[in-house]
């Protein structure tokens, strides 16, 4: 869907100067005066509101400069994941913003790696003189900043979310893409000491982003994902959710698609987790044939086999050791699955879980 950009532009800038707009063919010219200084931006008059647009907006809301001082006319996005920088770079080019600035911040202790810098330049497809390199004591790993030096674009950006908020909430593709983007920037897959997923969290500024946190919670509820808001300290709060029903739903709607690192961590933790398959009684008839022999194959005691039959549940690891039991791994044979303290009854989520465990028979 394409949307006119003009209605998204405020009438006045942050200092109260009137903003002028006019169309010229397929472009929109935005201009205003601030004292003796003239500000001008030529950008497309229509925005393509597709998945990539809302993913980029989510990334920007997560790690962009969203609360600049009145004297700061820039838009910044900062992250250690260069793939996210690339996504935002392409997002900014939708506005015909080609004259972007790039800053690489390196730890003081790190020697300059020319191959690393060259690979970054090639990855972003920029000229070497466009990348400025700085060293800082507090920096623990390479961090890159992409910057737009245009106050008119800053005004557009600062109004985008508020103007499109209702559209994001009501439309599945927009809501899911936005959630994926903001999670990639400000979210974490937190693991427990047992190697399982403890929760998924979104981090926010407690002083400035309470409403954004509430909006994210509301968007998650729209997807059937039930979360909580917790204030960690004076400056930070989180939106978090537990239970594998919620975690798998978030994966299913594409919530992890914008960050390969976080998606990979999620899958790895799922693959290491212990799950129990709760079956219909007739599915375990094979175990009744010779419980002692089966126990030897599974390296467990005969009473364990009796308990499996009584409970009608068997761990996935046991099923893998007896090929004839793999017929259990079909929806018609599964009543539900337990993982950690969660009961998975949804057929869609069971299919996803077995697929992530690389044991699906579907």
C-alpha positions as CSV (number, residue, x, y, z in Angstrom):
1,X,0.0,0.0,0.0
2,X,1.2,3.5,-0.9
3,X,0.5,6.4,1.4
4,X,0.9,10.2,0.8
5,X,3.7,11.5,2.8
6,X,2.3,15.0,3.2
7,X,-0.3,14.2,5.9
8,X,2.5,12.8,8.0
9,X,4.4,16.1,8.1
10,X,3.7,18.5,11.0
11,X,2.7,22.1,10.3
12,X,5.5,23.5,12.4
13,X,9.0,22.4,13.4
14,X,10.1,22.0,17.0
15,X,11.0,25.7,17.3
16,X,7.6,26.8,16.0
17,X,8.7,27.7,12.4
18,X,6.0,27.1,9.8
19,X,6.8,24.2,7.4
20,X,6.0,24.5,3.7
21,X,5.3,21.6,1.4
22,X,4.6,21.3,-2.3
23,X,4.5,18.5,-4.8
24,X,6.7,18.3,-7.8
25,X,6.0,15.3,-10.1
26,X,6.6,12.3,-7.8
27,X,8.5,14.2,-5.2
28,X,7.5,16.3,-2.2
29,X,9.6,19.4,-1.4
30,X,9.7,20.2,2.3
31,X,11.2,23.5,3.5
32,X,11.2,26.0,6.3
33,X,13.3,28.9,7.7
34,X,14.8,28.8,11.1
35,X,16.3,32.3,11.7
36,X,18.7,32.9,8.8
37,X,19.0,29.2,8.2
38,X,17.1,27.5,5.4
39,X,16.1,23.8,5.6
40,X,15.1,21.8,2.6
41,X,14.4,18.2,1.7
42,X,13.2,16.6,-1.5
43,X,11.7,13.2,-0.9
44,X,9.1,10.9,-2.6
45,X,5.6,12.1,-2.1
46,X,4.4,8.5,-1.5
47,X,5.6,5.9,0.9
48,X,5.3,2.2,0.2
49,X,3.9,0.8,3.4
50,X,5.1,-2.8,3.0
51,X,6.7,-5.3,5.5
52,X,10.2,-3.9,5.1
53,X,9.0,-0.4,5.8
54,X,7.4,-1.3,9.2
55,X,10.4,-3.5,10.0
56,X,12.7,-0.5,9.5
57,X,10.4,1.7,11.6
58,X,10.5,-0.8,14.4
59,X,14.3,-0.9,14.2
60,X,14.4,2.9,14.4
61,X,12.0,3.1,17.3
62,X,14.2,0.5,19.1
63,X,17.7,1.9,18.5
64,X,17.2,5.2,16.8
65,X,17.5,8.7,18.2
66,X,13.9,9.2,19.3
67,X,14.2,12.0,21.9
68,X,16.8,14.5,20.4
69,X,17.4,17.8,22.1
70,X,16.0,20.9,20.5
71,X,19.5,21.7,19.2
72,X,20.1,18.3,17.6
73,X,18.8,18.1,14.0
74,X,20.0,14.6,13.3
75,X,18.5,11.1,13.0
76,X,20.8,8.4,14.3
77,X,20.7,4.6,14.4
78,X,23.3,2.7,16.4
79,X,23.8,-1.0,16.7
80,X,26.6,-3.7,16.9
81,X,24.8,-5.9,14.4
82,X,25.9,-4.7,11.0
83,X,23.0,-6.5,9.3
84,X,20.6,-4.3,11.2
85,X,22.6,-1.3,10.1
86,X,22.1,-2.5,6.5
87,X,18.4,-2.8,7.0
88,X,18.1,0.7,8.3
89,X,20.3,2.0,5.5
90,X,17.9,0.6,2.9
91,X,15.0,1.9,4.9
92,X,16.4,5.4,4.8
93,X,17.0,5.2,1.1
94,X,13.2,4.9,0.6
95,X,13.2,8.6,1.5
96,X,15.9,9.3,-1.2
97,X,18.4,9.9,1.6
98,X,21.6,9.0,-0.1
99,X,24.0,11.4,1.6
100,X,24.3,9.4,4.9
101,X,27.1,9.6,7.4
102,X,28.7,6.5,9.0
103,X,30.7,6.2,12.2
104,X,32.5,3.1,13.4
105,X,33.2,3.0,17.2
106,X,35.9,0.6,18.2
107,X,37.3,-0.4,21.7
108,X,40.5,1.4,22.6
109,X,42.1,-2.0,23.2
110,X,41.3,-3.3,19.7
111,X,43.9,-2.9,16.9
112,X,42.6,-1.6,13.6
113,X,41.7,-4.6,11.4
114,X,41.9,-3.4,7.9
115,X,40.1,-6.5,6.5
116,X,37.3,-6.0,9.0
117,X,36.9,-2.3,7.9
118,X,37.1,-3.2,4.2
119,X,34.4,-5.9,4.6
120,X,32.2,-3.4,6.4
121,X,32.6,-0.8,3.6
122,X,31.8,-3.4,1.0
123,X,28.9,-4.7,2.9
124,X,27.3,-1.3,3.2
125,X,28.4,-0.4,-0.3
126,X,29.9,3.0,0.7
127,X,33.0,4.9,-0.2
128,X,36.0,4.5,2.2
129,X,35.9,8.3,3.0
130,X,32.3,8.0,4.2
131,X,33.3,5.9,7.2
132,X,34.8,7.8,10.2
133,X,36.5,5.6,12.8
134,X,36.7,6.5,16.5
135,X,38.1,4.6,19.6
136,X,36.4,4.7,23.0
137,X,37.2,3.2,26.4
138,X,33.7,2.2,27.2
139,X,33.1,0.4,23.9
140,X,33.3,-3.3,24.4
141,X,32.7,-4.4,20.8
142,X,32.5,-2.6,17.4
143,X,29.5,-0.4,17.1
144,X,28.3,1.5,14.0
145,X,26.2,4.6,13.7
146,X,24.3,5.7,10.6
147,X,23.3,9.3,10.6
148,X,21.0,11.6,8.6
149,X,22.1,15.3,8.8
150,X,18.8,16.9,7.8
151,X,16.4,18.5,10.2
152,X,13.4,18.2,7.8
153,X,13.8,14.4,7.8
154,X,14.1,14.3,11.5
155,X,10.7,16.0,11.7
156,X,9.2,13.4,9.3
157,X,10.7,10.6,11.3
158,X,9.6,11.8,14.7
159,X,6.0,11.9,13.5
160,X,5.9,8.6,11.6
161,X,5.1,6.3,14.6
162,X,2.4,8.5,16.1
163,X,0.7,8.9,12.7
164,X,0.9,5.2,11.8
165,X,0.3,3.7,15.2
166,X,-3.3,2.8,14.6
167,X,-2.5,1.3,11.2
168,X,0.3,-0.8,12.7
169,X,-2.1,-2.1,15.4
170,X,-4.9,-3.0,13.0
171,X,-3.0,-4.6,10.2
172,X,-1.3,-8.0,10.7
173,X,1.6,-7.6,8.4
174,X,2.4,-4.1,9.7
175,X,2.1,-5.1,13.4
176,X,4.2,-8.3,13.0
177,X,6.9,-6.5,11.0
178,X,7.1,-3.7,13.5
179,X,7.3,-6.2,16.4
180,X,10.1,-8.0,14.6
181,X,12.0,-4.8,13.9
182,X,11.8,-3.4,17.4
183,X,12.6,-6.8,19.0
184,X,15.7,-7.1,16.8
185,X,16.9,-3.7,18.1
186,X,15.8,-3.9,21.8
187,X,14.8,-7.5,22.5
188,X,16.5,-10.5,24.0
189,X,16.0,-14.2,24.1
190,X,16.9,-14.9,27.8
191,X,18.1,-18.4,28.7
192,X,17.9,-20.1,32.1
193,X,20.7,-21.9,34.0
194,X,19.1,-25.2,32.7
195,X,19.7,-24.3,29.1
196,X,16.0,-23.6,28.4
197,X,14.3,-20.3,27.3
198,X,13.5,-18.4,30.4
199,X,11.6,-15.6,28.6
200,X,11.6,-13.1,25.8
201,X,11.9,-9.5,26.7
202,X,11.7,-6.0,25.1
203,X,13.7,-3.3,26.9
204,X,12.6,0.4,27.2
205,X,13.4,3.6,28.8
206,X,11.3,3.9,31.9
207,X,11.1,7.7,31.8
208,X,10.3,8.2,28.1
209,X,8.9,4.9,26.7
210,X,6.1,3.8,29.0
211,X,3.5,4.4,26.3
212,X,5.6,2.5,23.7
213,X,5.9,-0.4,26.1
214,X,2.1,-0.4,26.6
215,X,1.7,-0.4,22.8
216,X,4.0,-3.4,22.4
217,X,2.1,-5.3,25.1
218,X,-1.2,-4.4,23.3
219,X,0.2,-5.6,20.0
220,X,1.3,-8.9,21.6
221,X,-2.1,-9.5,23.1
222,X,-3.6,-9.0,19.6
223,X,-1.5,-12.0,18.6
224,X,-2.6,-14.1,21.6
225,X,0.7,-13.6,23.3
226,X,0.2,-12.6,27.0
227,X,3.0,-10.4,28.4
228,X,3.8,-8.3,31.5
229,X,5.4,-5.0,32.1
230,X,8.0,-4.8,34.8
231,X,9.9,-1.7,36.0
232,X,13.5,-2.9,36.7
233,X,14.9,0.4,38.0
234,X,14.4,4.2,37.7
235,X,15.6,4.2,34.1
236,X,14.5,0.9,32.5
237,X,11.5,-1.3,32.2
238,X,10.8,-4.4,30.2
239,X,7.9,-6.1,28.5
240,X,8.4,-9.8,28.9
241,X,6.6,-13.1,28.4
242,X,7.2,-16.7,29.4
243,X,5.4,-20.1,28.7
244,X,6.3,-21.9,25.5
245,X,2.8,-21.3,24.0
246,X,3.7,-17.6,24.0
247,X,7.3,-18.1,22.9
248,X,6.3,-20.4,20.0
249,X,3.5,-18.0,18.9
250,X,6.1,-15.2,18.8
251,X,8.3,-17.3,16.5
252,X,5.3,-18.3,14.4
253,X,4.3,-14.7,13.6
254,X,7.9,-13.8,12.5
255,X,8.9,-12.0,15.7
256,X,12.5,-13.2,15.4
257,X,12.9,-12.8,11.6
258,X,14.7,-9.5,11.7
259,X,17.6,-10.8,13.8
260,X,19.4,-13.9,12.7
261,X,21.4,-14.0,15.9
262,X,18.4,-14.0,18.1
263,X,16.5,-16.4,15.9
264,X,19.5,-18.8,15.9
265,X,19.7,-18.6,19.7
266,X,16.0,-19.4,20.1
267,X,16.2,-22.4,17.8
268,X,19.4,-23.7,19.5
269,X,17.7,-23.5,22.9
270,X,14.6,-25.3,21.6
271,X,16.8,-28.1,20.2
272,X,18.5,-28.6,23.5
273,X,15.3,-28.7,25.5
274,X,13.7,-31.8,26.8
275,X,10.1,-32.4,25.6
276,X,7.6,-35.1,26.5
277,X,5.1,-36.5,24.0
278,X,1.7,-37.3,25.6
279,X,0.0,-39.8,23.3
280,X,-3.1,-41.9,22.8
281,X,-2.8,-45.2,24.6
282,X,-2.7,-47.4,21.5
283,X,0.5,-45.6,20.3
284,X,2.6,-47.2,23.0
285,X,1.6,-50.8,22.3
286,X,5.1,-51.6,21.1
287,X,6.5,-50.9,24.6
288,X,4.3,-53.7,26.1
289,X,5.9,-56.4,24.0
290,X,9.0,-56.8,26.0
291,X,9.6,-54.1,28.6
292,X,13.0,-55.4,29.6
293,X,14.4,-55.3,26.1
294,X,13.0,-51.9,25.5
295,X,14.4,-50.7,28.8
296,X,17.9,-51.9,27.7
297,X,17.6,-50.0,24.4
298,X,16.6,-46.9,26.2
299,X,19.2,-47.3,28.9
300,X,16.6,-47.1,31.6
301,X,14.9,-49.5,34.1
302,X,11.8,-51.6,33.4
303,X,9.7,-49.7,36.0
304,X,10.4,-46.6,33.9
305,X,8.8,-48.3,30.9
306,X,5.8,-49.1,33.1
307,X,5.5,-45.5,34.1
308,X,5.6,-44.4,30.5
309,X,2.7,-46.7,29.7
310,X,0.7,-45.6,32.7
311,X,1.2,-41.9,32.0
312,X,1.0,-42.3,28.2
313,X,3.9,-40.0,27.8
314,X,7.4,-40.5,26.5
315,X,10.4,-38.2,26.0
316,X,11.4,-37.3,22.5
317,X,14.9,-38.7,23.0
318,X,13.4,-42.1,23.7
319,X,11.4,-42.0,20.5
320,X,14.5,-41.2,18.5
321,X,16.2,-44.4,19.8
322,X,13.3,-46.7,18.6
323,X,12.5,-46.1,15.0
324,X,9.2,-47.9,15.2
325,X,8.0,-45.3,17.7
326,X,8.5,-42.4,15.3
327,X,4.9,-43.0,14.0
328,X,3.9,-41.3,17.2
329,X,5.1,-38.0,15.8
330,X,1.9,-37.2,13.9
331,X,-0.9,-34.9,15.1
332,X,-3.4,-37.7,15.2
333,X,-1.3,-39.6,17.8
334,X,-0.4,-36.6,20.0
335,X,-2.7,-35.4,22.8
336,X,-0.3,-32.6,23.9
337,X,3.4,-31.9,24.5
338,X,5.1,-30.7,27.6
339,X,8.2,-28.6,27.6
340,X,9.6,-27.1,30.8
341,X,6.3,-26.2,32.7
342,X,4.3,-25.5,29.5
343,X,1.5,-27.6,28.0
344,X,1.4,-27.3,24.2
345,X,-2.0,-28.4,22.9
346,X,-2.3,-26.3,19.7
347,X,-1.7,-28.5,16.6
348,X,0.0,-25.5,14.9
349,X,2.4,-25.0,17.8
350,X,3.0,-28.8,18.1
351,X,4.0,-28.9,14.4
352,X,6.3,-25.9,14.8
353,X,7.9,-27.4,17.9
354,X,8.6,-30.7,16.3
355,X,9.9,-29.0,13.2
356,X,12.3,-26.9,15.3
357,X,13.5,-30.1,17.0
358,X,14.0,-31.5,13.5
359,X,11.8,-34.6,14.2
360,X,8.6,-33.7,12.4
361,X,6.9,-36.4,10.4
362,X,4.4,-34.0,8.8
